Amino acid sequence: MRYQKKKVGKKLAGLSVRAALILLLAGFWAVPVRAAEPEYLSEVIQMPGFKLEQWDRTRPMAVTLANEVRILPDPGAQSLGTVTAGQFIDSWGQTDTGWYFIAYNGMVGYVRYEAAAFLTAAQQEALALQEAIATEHLLGGKQPSQTAEQPQPVVEAQQAGVVFIGDSRMVTLQESVERKLGFCPVTVVAKSGSRYDWFHDTGASQADKVIGSGTKVLINMGVNDLSNAKSYATDVNAWAAAWIARGATVYYASVNPVWTNIYGKTEEQVSLFNSTLKGLLIPQIVWLDSNTYLKQHGFSSNDGLHYLDDTNLLLYQYYLTMLGMV
């Protein structure tokens, strides 16, 4: 065995990098691999009818069997298209009902377990090298041009209301609107002092009961746990995919400005949270930069964290305008 290893090494040494790569990929599934596999952290999310284990980053997979990509993990759900054997895809997670949660043509969807297999660390490296060589060859050192936007799933036009999800800032916004109008025209699912755990355990499933086709869903959370952007992204991505599949539109409004306060929140923390979360959300979620909007138009508070009526009403008007409701 030792002699055979040396012999293979000598043969590869005499080949070009590209030729050696072709040999490696030709035995993609047969070559034993001893490279250390990357560790993936995960979060289990209870979705309507199934549990989704979502990873902290995407995992590359190879399609082994042609299969339909569904908008939900259900064989009767709308098809987004088909993956074919030999195609490479990125997976966000897996369900307890036999489906992978994957990125597909700028969208997210579900494909059956038997249709794909994870790549090992060595196979990932080989694939990355292959892509780098192909890119250099095709572009001749030039930067790739921007690709056209992928088509989005068709949603029904029927309006089913507006749902705001948030923490104490959303609670005070609702109170300001009620003082101004006598009632709040939107459904608010919010709790003072709430953090990611509340959204994970209670908030999302509570909002889920009133979200249907045409619903506009706006989430504005994070100021109470500004170091937890990745956890928010994990849950929000999963729930948003389910709500969008029903025909809803999902928005995430940035954490809004803070100033001197007894809670220890800083503008630097807010900025880092917003930039991190925005980069982790799936492309179907519409990002609203309400933070910049308030800085441009002014804001007022009595504790450095919660806004007074004039600012809450300005923010409410901004949200409804961006959601196309006014």
C-alpha positions in Angstrom: 0.0 0.0 0.0 2.8 2.3 0.8 4.5 1.7 -2.5 1.2 2.3 -4.4 0.8 5.6 -2.7 4.2 6.7 -3.7 3.6 5.5 -7.3 0.3 7.5 -7.5 2.1 10.6 -6.1 4.8 10.3 -8.8 2.2 10.1 -11.5 0.3 13.1 -10.3 3.5 15.1 -10.0 4.1 14.7 -13.7 0.7 16.0 -14.7 -0.6 19.5 -15.0 -2.7 20.9 -12.2 -5.8 20.7 -14.5 -5.1 17.1 -15.5 -4.6 16.1 -11.9 -7.8 17.7 -11.0 -9.7 15.8 -13.7 -8.3 12.5 -12.3 -9.4 13.5 -8.8 -12.9 14.5 -9.8 -13.3 11.4 -12.0 -13.0 9.3 -8.8 -15.1 11.8 -6.9 -17.2 9.3 -4.9 -14.7 6.4 -4.8 -11.5 7.9 -3.4 -11.2 7.4 0.4 -10.8 10.8 2.1 -9.0 11.4 5.4 -9.3 15.2 5.5 -10.9 16.7 8.5 -14.6 17.6 7.9 -15.7 21.1 8.9 -17.9 21.4 11.9 -21.3 22.8 11.4 -23.4 24.3 14.2 -27.1 23.9 13.9 -30.4 25.2 15.3 -33.6 23.1 15.3 -36.7 25.2 14.4 -40.2 23.8 14.9 -42.1 24.6 11.7 -45.8 23.9 10.9 -45.8 20.1 10.5 -42.1 19.5 10.6 -38.8 20.3 12.3 -36.0 22.0 10.4 -32.4 21.7 11.5 -30.7 24.7 10.0 -26.9 25.0 9.8 -24.8 28.1 10.6 -23.6 28.2 7.0 -24.5 26.4 3.7 -23.2 22.9 3.1 -22.3 21.9 -0.5 -23.9 18.9 -2.0 -23.9 16.9 -5.2 -27.2 15.8 -6.8 -27.2 12.1 -7.3 -30.7 11.7 -8.7 -32.9 14.1 -10.7 -35.6 15.5 -8.5 -38.2 18.2 -8.2 -37.4 21.2 -5.9 -40.5 22.0 -3.9 -41.5 25.3 -2.2 -42.4 23.3 0.9 -41.2 19.8 2.1 -44.3 18.2 0.7 -44.6 16.1 -2.5 -47.7 18.0 -3.4 -46.2 21.4 -3.0 -45.5 23.8 -5.9 -42.4 22.9 -7.9 -39.7 25.5 -8.4 -37.9 23.4 -11.0 -35.7 20.3 -11.2 -32.1 19.4 -10.1 -30.2 16.9 -12.2 -27.6 14.3 -11.4 -24.1 15.7 -11.3 -25.3 19.2 -10.4 -23.9 20.9 -7.3 -26.2 22.7 -4.8 -25.9 24.5 -1.4 -28.0 23.2 1.4 -29.2 25.4 4.4 -30.5 22.5 6.5 -32.6 19.3 6.7 -36.1 18.4 8.0 -37.1 15.5 10.1 -39.4 14.4 7.3 -36.8 13.5 4.7 -36.0 16.8 2.9 -33.0 19.1 2.4 -33.5 22.8 2.6 -31.5 24.2 -0.4 -30.6 27.3 -2.3 -32.0 27.1 -5.8 -31.9 29.7 -8.6 -31.8 32.7 -6.2 -34.6 31.1 -4.1 -34.9 28.5 -1.4 -36.8 25.2 -1.6 -36.8 21.6 -0.5 -35.5 18.4 -2.2 -35.7 14.8 -1.1 -32.9 13.2 0.9 -32.3 10.5 -1.8 -31.6 13.1 -4.4 -28.4 14.5 -3.0 -25.2 13.7 -1.0 -22.9 15.9 1.0 -19.4 16.7 -0.3 -16.4 15.8 1.9 -13.8 18.5 2.7 -11.4 17.2 0.1 -14.2 17.1 -2.5 -15.1 20.7 -1.7 -11.5 21.8 -2.2 -11.3 20.0 -5.5 -14.6 21.6 -6.7 -13.4 25.0 -5.6 -10.2 24.5 -7.6 -12.1 23.4 -10.6 -14.4 26.4 -10.5 -11.4 28.8 -10.1 -9.7 27.2 -13.1 -12.9 27.4 -15.2 -13.5 31.0 -14.2 -10.0 32.1 -15.1 -10.2 30.3 -18.5 -13.6 31.7 -19.4 -13.1 35.3 -18.2 -9.4 35.7 -19.2 -8.8 37.5 -15.9 -11.8 39.8 -16.2 -14.5 40.2 -13.5 -17.8 38.4 -14.2 -20.6 40.6 -15.3 -23.7 41.0 -13.0 -26.2 38.3 -13.7 -29.8 39.0 -14.2 -32.3 38.6 -11.4 -33.8 35.1 -11.1 -37.6 34.9 -11.4 -39.4 34.8 -8.1 -42.3 32.5 -7.3 -45.7 33.9 -8.3 -47.8 35.1 -5.3 -51.5 35.9 -5.3 -52.5 39.5 -5.3 -55.1 39.1 -2.6 -54.2 41.2 0.5 -54.6 39.5 3.9 -53.3 42.3 6.2 -50.1 43.4 7.7 -48.2 41.7 10.6 -45.5 43.5 12.6 -43.2 41.3 14.8 -40.9 42.9 17.3 -39.8 43.7 20.8 -40.5 46.7 23.2 -39.8 49.2 20.4 -42.7 47.6 18.5 -44.9 47.7 21.6 -44.3 51.4 22.0 -44.9 52.0 18.3 -48.3 50.2 18.5 -49.1 52.4 21.6 -48.2 55.6 19.7 -50.4 54.6 16.8 -53.3 53.8 19.1 -53.0 57.1 20.8 -53.0 58.9 17.4 -55.7 56.9 15.6 -57.7 55.3 18.4 -56.7 51.8 17.2 -53.8 50.1 15.4 -54.7 49.0 11.8 -52.0 46.3 11.7 -51.6 43.1 13.7 -48.7 43.4 16.1 -47.0 40.3 17.6 -44.5 41.8 20.1 -43.3 41.6 23.7 -41.3 44.1 25.8 -37.8 42.9 26.5 -38.1 40.0 24.0 -34.9 38.5 22.5 -34.1 35.8 20.0 -35.4 33.1 22.4 -38.9 34.6 22.3 -39.0 34.7 18.6 -37.7 31.1 18.4 -40.0 29.7 21.0 -43.1 31.9 20.8 -43.1 34.9 18.5 -42.8 33.2 15.1 -45.3 30.5 15.7 -47.8 33.0 17.2 -47.4 35.2 14.1 -47.7 32.1 11.8 -51.4 31.7 12.8 -52.4 34.9 11.1 -50.1 34.9 8.1 -51.6 33.9 4.7 -51.6 34.7 1.1 -51.1 38.4 0.5 -49.9 39.1 4.1 -47.1 41.7 4.5 -44.8 40.5 7.3 -42.4 43.0 8.9 -39.9 41.9 11.5 -37.9 44.5 13.6 -36.0 42.8 16.4 -32.4 42.5 17.7 -31.8 45.6 19.9 -32.0 43.5 23.1 -29.4 40.9 22.0 -27.2 42.6 19.4 -24.6 39.8 19.4 -27.1 37.3 18.2 -27.6 38.2 14.5 -26.7 34.7 13.2 -29.4 33.0 15.4 -32.0 35.5 14.1 -31.0 34.8 10.5 -31.4 31.0 11.1 -35.0 31.3 12.3 -36.1 34.2 10.1 -34.8 32.4 6.9 -36.8 29.3 7.7 -40.0 31.0 8.7 -39.8 33.4 5.8 -39.5 30.6 3.3 -42.7 29.0 4.7 -44.6 32.3 4.7 -43.4 33.2 1.2 -44.6 29.8 0.0 -48.1 30.8 1.2 -48.0 34.0 -0.8 -46.8 36.4 1.9 -44.1 39.0 1.5 -41.5 39.2 4.3 -39.5 42.3 5.3 -36.8 42.8 7.9 -36.4 46.4 9.2 -33.0 47.2 10.5 -32.4 47.8 14.2 -32.9 51.5 14.6 -30.6 54.1 16.2 -29.7 54.3 19.9 -27.9 57.0 21.9 -26.8 57.3 25.5 -28.8 54.8 27.5 -28.8 52.8 30.7 -29.0 49.6 28.8 -25.5 49.6 27.4 -26.5 49.6 23.8 -24.2 51.4 21.3 -24.4 52.6 17.7 -21.4 50.4 16.9 -23.2 47.3 18.1 -26.3 48.3 16.2 -24.3 48.8 13.0 -22.5 45.5 13.3 -25.8 43.6 13.9 -27.5 45.2 10.9 -24.6 44.5 8.5 -24.2 40.9 9.8 -27.9 40.1 9.6 -28.4 41.7 6.2 -25.7 39.5 4.7 -27.1 36.3 6.1 -30.8 36.7 5.1 -32.1 34.8 2.1 -32.6 37.0 -1.0 -36.4 36.8 -0.9 -36.5 38.8 2.4 -36.7 42.5 1.7 -34.3 44.6 3.8 -35.6 48.0 5.0 -32.9 50.4 6.1 -35.1 52.3 8.7 -32.0 53.1 10.7 -30.7 55.4 7.9 -34.2 56.8 7.4 -34.5 57.9 11.0 -31.0 59.4 11.0 -31.9 61.5 8.0 -35.3 62.7 9.3 -34.6 62.9 13.1 -35.8 61.0 16.1 -36.6 61.6 19.8 -36.5 59.5 22.9 -36.8 59.9 26.7 -34.5 57.0 27.6 -32.0 56.6 24.7 -33.7 53.4 23.4 -37.5 53.8 23.0 -39.0 56.5 20.8 -41.5 59.2 21.5 -44.8 59.4 19.7 -43.6 61.7 16.9 -40.8 59.3 16.0 -42.9 56.2 16.3 -45.5 57.7 14.0 -42.8 58.7 11.5 -41.5 55.1 11.6 -45.0 53.6 11.2 -45.6 55.8 8.1 -42.2 54.7 6.7 -43.0 51.0 7.2 -46.4 51.2 5.6 -45.0 53.2 2.7 -42.2 50.7 2.1 -44.8 47.8 2.3 -46.8 49.6 -0.4 -49.8 50.1 1.9 -50.1 53.9 1.5 
